[in-house]
Amino acid sequence: MNEFMIKWVAVKVTQEESIGQNNMRKRSIIVTEDAQAEYKKSLCVDFRWDKCDLLDDVKVWDTYMVYYNPKVRENNGRYYNSINGRRIQPEQVSGVSLMEEKTDMPF
């Protein structure tokens, strides 16, 4: 299954909830492309089971790289989308210049 990645700003992290007879753990993160834009493009990404713990250290208004798998399911002729989170990482700010990074070039 393909894994997609977005680099957006965390707007909200929900509390953990238990769903269904098997008590599935679920938490969600709401991310937005540009928090200052008039018309925001936002996305809700669900983290389930042991992946819920990945959201413990997420800070609102920080930028994260969110890796996810989109899914679609059909029920009575209607289609429903879900975005399942796989992993999340804070944006890496490198203190190394581009010239220093390229020192291992073969020429």
Buried (B, 14 or more C-beta within 10 A) or exposed (E): EEEEEBEBBBBEBBEBEEEEEEEEBBBBBBBBEEBEEEEEEEBBBBBBEEBBEBBEEBEEEEBBBBBBBEEEEEEEEEEEEBBBBBEBEEEEEEEEEEEEEEEEEEE
